[in-house]
Each structure stands twice: as C-alpha cells, then as structure tokens.
Amino acid sequence: MFSAMRHMASALCALLLLAGCSATRTVPPTGTDFELDGCTPFLNCVSSESSVSLYNVPRMPLTGPLTEDAWKRILSVALDLPGATLDNARFGYAQITCYSDSLGFPDYLEILVTKDQRHLEVRSQSRLGFYDLGVNRDRVQALRVDLQSAGLVREAARATAME
C-alpha cells in the first residue's frame, strides 16, 4: 500500500514538473478587446503583455492599420514558422501550436492586434516544462524578422520614432 502511494506521489510530482501552461485563458468567443496573459514565474514564456523584463518582448508595430488582407498575410507568415499549425483564428487574433525542431515539444504562440489596430501583441509559451532553452524568444524574434521582411511590421527602433 505504501509503495503504491509513493509511486502515485512520484507520478504526480513528475506531472507537475512537466506541466506547462496554456494559451490565454480569457479569450472571448469574438472580437479582440482583451489582453494576452502574461507569463508565469517559469522560464518557458515570453509575452509583449508582460511587465517583467525577463519575459517581455516588444510588441510589433504594423506598417499601417490592420486590414483583412494584411491579417491573412500575417497568418501566412506565422504558419510558415517551423512546426506551426493553426488552432484558432479570427480577424485580429490567432492561436497557433508550434512544435520545436529539436525535441518536438508543443508550444503556444498567440498573436493579437491592439485596439488601435496598429500593433501586434505576441505571446509564446511552452506547454511542457519550466524552461524552454530560449525557444519561445527565438520563435517570436523569427516571426518579427519574417513579418518585417514581408513589409507587415516596422523595425522597433523606427517604430519608436514614429509613434
């Protein structure tokens, strides 16, 4: 009996160690009038909504107000990221699962247009584990570079001067 309880406790601890977090929990069924979640105190997440510098990535300034065509192009660029599959999308919000190249672990990637439709907020978080080896920050940076190359977002230094 004691051995079985010890095995159950060990299994529970293993699950807690592997447990990651989910995508934003407060996503309404329509619209974009909400915020992406910040990051938990684990090193497996980056978010432009986070006020903690360790987890923060800059939001992405769009080259113009978001249009349907630009949104379709943003989604296309995001889905070209390695291992990306679309989970949920509507105009101005997307939830994407990305599988890491090295170990194939699933991560959430969320993109949300701001209320003024001039910036993209982003959040990328591992579903498993407490540390991501920098994969999520690298993913957001790759997305930023690809969106800049497609002419959809401005570089951060130029964006600051223009805002």
MIPAKOL-30181 format. One line per 2 residues: number of its first residue (from 1); their letters; for each residue x, y, z of N, C-alpha, C. Coordinates in Angstrom, 1 decimal. Layout:
<recs>
NUM) a) X:Y:Z:X:Y:Z:X:Y:Z  ...
</recs>
This chain:
<recs>
1) mf) 0.8:-1.2:0.0:0.0:0.0:0.0:0.9:1.3:0.0  1.9:1.3:0.9:2.8:2.4:1.0:3.5:2.6:-0.3
3) sa) 4.0:1.5:-0.9:4.7:1.6:-2.2:3.8:2.2:-3.3  2.6:1.8:-3.3:1.7:2.3:-4.4:1.4:3.8:-4.2
5) mr) 1.3:4.2:-2.9:1.1:5.6:-2.7:2.4:6.4:-3.0  3.5:5.9:-2.8:4.8:6.5:-3.1:4.9:6.7:-4.6
7) hm) 4.5:5.6:-5.4:4.5:5.7:-6.8:3.5:6.7:-7.4  2.4:6.8:-6.8:1.4:7.8:-7.2:1.9:9.2:-6.9
9) as) 2.5:9.4:-5.7:3.1:10.7:-5.4:4.2:11.1:-6.4  5.1:10.1:-6.7:6.1:10.3:-7.7:5.6:10.7:-9.1
11) al) 4.5:10.0:-9.5:3.9:10.3:-10.8:3.3:11.7:-10.7  2.6:12.1:-9.7:2.1:13.4:-9.5:3.1:14.5:-9.6
13) ca) 4.2:14.2:-8.9:5.4:15.2:-8.9:5.9:15.3:-10.4  6.1:14.2:-11.1:6.5:14.2:-12.4:5.6:15.0:-13.3
15) ll) 4.3:14.8:-13.2:3.3:15.6:-13.9:3.4:17.1:-13.6  3.6:17.5:-12.4:3.7:18.9:-12.0:5.0:19.5:-12.6
17) ll) 6.1:18.7:-12.6:7.3:19.2:-13.2:7.2:19.4:-14.7  6.4:18.5:-15.4:6.3:18.7:-16.8:5.2:19.6:-17.2
19) ag) 4.3:19.9:-16.3:3.1:20.7:-16.6:3.6:22.1:-17.0  3.1:22.5:-18.1:3.3:23.9:-18.6:2.1:24.6:-18.4
21) cs) 1.9:25.6:-19.2:0.7:26.4:-19.1:0.0:26.4:-20.4  -1.1:27.1:-20.4:-2.0:27.1:-21.6:-1.9:28.4:-22.3
23) at) -2.7:28.5:-23.4:-2.8:29.8:-24.0:-3.6:30.7:-23.1  -3.8:31.9:-23.6:-4.6:32.9:-22.8:-5.9:32.3:-22.4
25) rt) -6.3:32.4:-21.1:-7.5:31.8:-20.6:-8.7:32.7:-20.7  -8.5:33.9:-21.0:-9.7:34.9:-21.0:-10.1:35.3:-22.4
27) vp) -9.9:34.4:-23.4:-10.2:34.8:-24.8:-11.7:34.7:-25.0  -12.3:35.9:-25.3:-13.8:35.8:-25.6:-14.0:35.2:-26.9
29) pt) -15.2:34.7:-27.2:-15.5:34.0:-28.4:-15.5:34.9:-29.7  -15.5:36.2:-29.5:-15.5:37.1:-30.7:-14.6:38.3:-30.3
31) gt) -14.2:39.0:-31.3:-13.5:40.3:-31.1:-12.1:40.2:-30.6  -11.5:41.4:-30.4:-10.1:41.4:-30.0:-9.9:42.4:-28.8
33) df) -11.0:42.6:-28.1:-11.0:43.5:-26.9:-10.6:42.8:-25.6  -9.4:42.3:-25.6:-8.9:41.6:-24.4:-7.4:41.6:-24.5
35) el) -6.7:41.1:-23.4:-5.3:41.1:-23.4:-4.8:39.7:-23.3  -3.6:39.4:-23.9:-3.0:38.1:-23.7:-2.5:38.0:-22.3
37) dg) -2.4:36.8:-21.8:-1.9:36.6:-20.5:-0.4:36.9:-20.4  0.1:37.3:-19.2:1.5:37.4:-19.0:2.1:36.1:-18.9
39) ct) 3.3:36.0:-18.3:4.0:34.8:-18.1:4.0:34.4:-16.6  4.0:33.1:-16.4:4.2:32.5:-15.1:5.6:32.7:-14.6
41) pf) 6.0:32.5:-13.4:7.4:32.7:-13.0:8.4:31.6:-13.5  8.0:30.9:-14.5:8.9:29.9:-15.0:9.6:30.4:-16.3
43) ln) 10.7:29.9:-16.7:11.5:30.4:-17.8:11.0:29.6:-19.1  9.7:29.6:-19.4:9.2:29.0:-20.5:8.3:29.8:-21.4
45) cv) 8.4:31.1:-21.2:7.4:32.0:-21.8:8.0:33.4:-22.1  7.5:34.0:-23.2:7.7:35.4:-23.5:6.4:36.0:-23.9
47) ss) 6.2:37.3:-23.5:4.9:37.9:-23.9:5.2:39.4:-24.0  4.6:40.1:-25.0:4.7:41.5:-25.1:3.7:42.2:-24.1
49) es) 2.9:41.4:-23.4:2.0:41.9:-22.4:2.6:41.9:-21.0  3.8:41.2:-20.9:4.4:41.0:-19.6:5.1:42.3:-19.2
51) sv) 5.0:42.7:-17.9:5.7:43.8:-17.4:7.0:43.4:-16.8  7.3:42.2:-16.7:8.6:41.7:-16.2:9.6:41.6:-17.3
53) sl) 10.7:42.3:-17.2:11.6:42.3:-18.4:12.2:41.0:-18.8  12.3:40.1:-17.8:12.8:38.7:-18.1:11.9:38.0:-19.2
55) yn) 10.6:38.3:-19.1:9.7:37.6:-20.0:9.2:38.5:-21.2  9.5:39.8:-21.1:9.0:40.8:-22.1:9.7:40.7:-23.4
57) vp) 8.9:40.8:-24.5:9.3:41.0:-25.8:8.5:42.2:-26.3  9.1:43.1:-27.2:8.4:44.2:-27.7:7.2:43.8:-28.5
59) rm) 6.1:44.6:-28.4:5.1:44.3:-29.4:5.5:44.8:-30.8  4.8:44.4:-31.8:5.3:44.6:-33.2:4.4:45.7:-33.8
61) pl) 5.1:46.8:-34.2:4.3:47.9:-34.8:4.0:47.6:-36.3  2.8:47.6:-36.6:2.4:47.4:-38.0:2.8:48.6:-38.9
63) tg) 2.9:48.3:-40.2:3.3:49.3:-41.1:2.1:50.2:-41.5  0.9:49.8:-41.1:-0.4:50.5:-41.3:-1.5:49.9:-40.5
65) pl) -2.6:50.5:-40.4:-3.8:49.8:-39.7:-4.1:48.4:-40.3  -4.5:47.5:-39.4:-4.7:46.2:-39.9:-5.9:46.1:-40.8
67) te) -5.7:45.4:-41.9:-6.8:45.2:-42.9:-6.9:43.6:-43.0  -8.0:43.2:-43.6:-8.3:41.8:-43.8:-7.1:41.1:-44.6
69) da) -6.6:41.8:-45.6:-5.6:41.3:-46.5:-4.3:41.2:-45.6  -4.0:42.2:-44.9:-2.7:42.2:-44.0:-2.8:41.1:-43.0
71) wk) -4.0:40.9:-42.4:-4.2:39.8:-41.4:-4.0:38.5:-42.0  -4.5:38.2:-43.2:-4.2:37.0:-43.9:-2.8:36.7:-44.2
73) ri) -2.1:37.8:-44.5:-0.6:37.7:-44.8:0.1:37.4:-43.5  -0.3:38.1:-42.4:0.3:37.8:-41.1:0.2:36.4:-40.7
75) ls) -1.0:35.8:-40.8:-1.3:34.4:-40.5:-0.4:33.5:-41.4  -0.3:33.8:-42.7:0.5:33.0:-43.6:2.0:33.0:-43.1
77) va) 2.5:34.1:-42.7:3.9:34.2:-42.3:4.0:33.4:-41.0  3.1:33.6:-40.1:3.2:32.8:-38.8:3.1:31.3:-39.0
79) ld) 2.3:30.9:-39.9:2.1:29.5:-40.2:3.3:28.9:-41.0  4.2:29.7:-41.5:5.4:29.3:-42.1:6.5:29.0:-41.1
81) lp) 6.3:29.4:-39.8:7.3:29.1:-38.8:7.4:27.6:-38.7  8.6:27.1:-38.3:8.8:25.6:-38.2:7.8:25.0:-37.2
83) ga) 7.1:23.9:-37.7:6.2:23.2:-36.8:4.9:23.8:-36.5  4.5:24.9:-37.2:3.3:25.7:-36.9:2.1:25.0:-37.5
85) tl) 1.0:25.0:-36.6:-0.3:24.6:-37.1:-1.3:25.5:-36.4  -2.3:25.8:-37.1:-3.3:26.8:-36.7:-4.4:26.1:-35.8
87) dn) -4.6:26.6:-34.6:-5.6:26.0:-33.7:-6.9:26.8:-33.7  -6.7:28.2:-33.8:-7.9:29.0:-33.7:-7.5:30.4:-34.3
89) ar) -8.4:30.9:-35.1:-8.1:32.3:-35.7:-9.3:33.0:-36.1  -9.3:34.3:-35.9:-10.3:35.2:-36.4:-9.6:36.5:-36.7
91) fg) -10.3:37.4:-37.3:-9.6:38.7:-37.6:-9.0:39.3:-36.3  -7.7:39.5:-36.3:-7.0:40.1:-35.2:-6.5:39.2:-34.1
93) ya) -6.9:37.9:-34.1:-6.4:37.0:-33.0:-6.1:35.7:-33.6  -5.0:35.1:-33.2:-4.7:33.7:-33.7:-4.0:33.0:-32.5
95) qi) -4.3:31.7:-32.4:-3.7:30.8:-31.5:-3.1:29.7:-32.4  -1.8:29.5:-32.3:-1.0:28.6:-33.1:-0.3:27.6:-32.2
97) tc) -0.2:26.4:-32.6:0.7:25.4:-31.9:2.0:25.3:-32.7  3.1:25.4:-32.1:4.4:25.2:-32.8:5.1:24.1:-32.1
99) ys) 5.6:23.2:-32.9:6.3:22.0:-32.4:7.8:22.3:-32.6  8.6:22.3:-31.5:10.0:22.6:-31.6:10.8:21.6:-32.5
101) ds) 11.8:22.2:-33.2:12.6:21.3:-34.1:13.3:20.2:-33.4  13.9:20.6:-32.3:14.8:19.6:-31.6:14.1:18.5:-31.0
103) lg) 13.2:18.7:-30.1:12.5:17.6:-29.4:11.1:17.4:-29.7  10.5:18.3:-30.5:9.1:18.2:-30.9:8.1:18.5:-29.8
105) fp) 8.5:19.3:-28.8:7.6:19.7:-27.8:6.6:20.8:-28.3  5.4:20.7:-27.9:4.4:21.7:-28.3:4.5:23.0:-27.5
107) dy) 4.4:24.1:-28.2:4.3:25.4:-27.6:3.1:26.2:-28.2  2.6:27.1:-27.3:1.6:28.0:-27.8:2.2:29.3:-28.4
109) le) 1.7:29.8:-29.5:2.0:31.1:-30.0:0.7:31.8:-30.2  0.6:33.0:-29.6:-0.6:33.8:-29.8:-0.3:35.2:-30.4
111) il) -1.1:35.6:-31.2:-1.0:36.9:-31.9:-2.3:37.7:-31.7  -2.2:38.9:-31.3:-3.4:39.7:-31.0:-3.1:41.2:-31.5
113) vt) -4.0:41.7:-32.3:-3.9:43.1:-32.7:-4.4:44.0:-31.5  -3.7:45.1:-31.4:-4.1:46.1:-30.3:-5.4:46.8:-30.7
115) kd) -6.0:47.4:-29.8:-7.3:48.1:-30.0:-7.2:49.2:-31.1  -6.1:49.8:-31.2:-5.9:50.8:-32.3:-5.5:50.2:-33.6
117) qr) -5.4:48.9:-33.7:-5.0:48.1:-34.9:-3.7:48.6:-35.5  -2.8:49.0:-34.7:-1.5:49.5:-35.2:-0.3:48.6:-34.7
119) hl) -0.6:47.7:-33.8:0.5:46.8:-33.2:0.0:45.4:-33.1  0.9:44.5:-33.0:0.6:43.1:-32.7:1.2:42.8:-31.3
121) ev) 0.4:42.3:-30.4:0.9:41.7:-29.2:1.2:40.2:-29.5  2.2:39.7:-28.9:2.6:38.3:-29.1:2.8:37.6:-27.7
123) rs) 2.6:36.3:-27.7:2.9:35.5:-26.5:3.3:34.1:-27.0  4.4:33.6:-26.5:4.8:32.2:-26.9:5.2:31.5:-25.6
125) qs) 4.6:30.4:-25.4:4.9:29.6:-24.1:4.9:28.1:-24.4  5.8:27.5:-23.7:5.9:26.0:-23.7:4.7:25.4:-23.0
127) rl) 4.2:24.3:-23.6:3.1:23.6:-22.9:3.7:22.7:-21.8  4.9:22.3:-22.0:5.6:21.3:-21.0:6.8:21.9:-20.4
129) gf) 7.0:21.7:-19.2:8.3:22.0:-18.6:8.3:23.5:-18.0  9.4:23.7:-17.3:9.6:25.0:-16.7:10.7:25.9:-17.4
131) yd) 11.4:25.3:-18.3:12.5:26.1:-19.0:12.4:25.7:-20.5  12.6:26.7:-21.3:12.4:26.4:-22.8:13.7:26.5:-23.6
133) lg) 14.8:26.7:-23.0:16.1:26.9:-23.7:16.1:28.1:-24.6  15.2:29.0:-24.4:15.2:30.2:-25.3:14.4:30.0:-26.6
135) vn) 13.7:28.9:-26.7:13.0:28.6:-27.9:11.9:29.6:-28.2  11.1:30.0:-27.2:10.0:30.9:-27.4:10.5:32.3:-27.8
137) rd) 11.5:32.8:-27.1:12.0:34.1:-27.5:12.6:34.1:-29.0  13.3:33.0:-29.3:13.8:32.8:-30.7:12.6:32.8:-31.7
139) rv) 11.5:32.1:-31.3:10.4:32.0:-32.2:9.7:33.4:-32.5  9.6:34.1:-31.4:9.0:35.5:-31.6:9.9:36.4:-32.4
141) qa) 11.2:36.2:-32.2:12.1:37.0:-33.0:12.1:36.6:-34.4  12.0:35.3:-34.7:11.9:34.9:-36.1:10.6:35.4:-36.7
143) lr) 9.5:35.4:-36.0:8.3:35.9:-36.5:8.4:37.4:-36.8  9.0:38.1:-35.9:9.3:39.6:-36.1:10.1:39.8:-37.4
145) vd) 11.2:39.1:-37.6:12.0:39.3:-38.8:11.2:38.9:-40.0  10.5:37.8:-40.0:9.7:37.4:-41.2:8.6:38.4:-41.5
147) lq) 8.0:39.0:-40.5:6.9:40.0:-40.8:7.5:41.3:-41.3  8.7:41.6:-40.8:9.4:42.8:-41.3:9.8:42.6:-42.8
149) sa) 10.3:41.4:-43.1:10.7:41.1:-44.5:9.5:41.1:-45.4  8.3:40.8:-44.9:7.1:40.8:-45.7:6.5:42.2:-45.8
151) gl) 7.1:43.2:-45.1:6.6:44.5:-45.1:5.4:44.8:-44.2  5.1:43.9:-43.3:3.9:44.0:-42.4:4.2:44.7:-41.1
153) vr) 5.4:44.6:-40.6:5.7:45.3:-39.3:7.0:46.1:-39.5  7.1:47.2:-38.7:8.3:48.0:-38.8:9.3:47.5:-37.8
155) ea) 10.6:48.0:-38.0:11.6:47.7:-37.0:11.3:48.5:-35.8  11.7:47.9:-34.6:11.4:48.6:-33.3:12.0:50.0:-33.2
157) ar) 13.2:50.2:-33.6:13.8:51.5:-33.5:13.1:52.5:-34.3  12.7:52.2:-35.5:11.9:53.1:-36.4:10.5:53.3:-35.8
159) at) 10.0:52.2:-35.2:8.6:52.3:-34.7:8.5:53.3:-33.5  9.5:53.3:-32.7:9.5:54.2:-31.5:9.5:55.7:-32.0
161) am) 10.3:56.0:-33.0:10.4:57.3:-33.5:9.1:57.8:-34.2  8.4:56.8:-34.7:7.2:57.1:-35.5:5.9:57.2:-34.6
163) e) 6.0:56.6:-33.4:4.8:56.6:-32.6:4.6:57.8:-31.8
</recs>
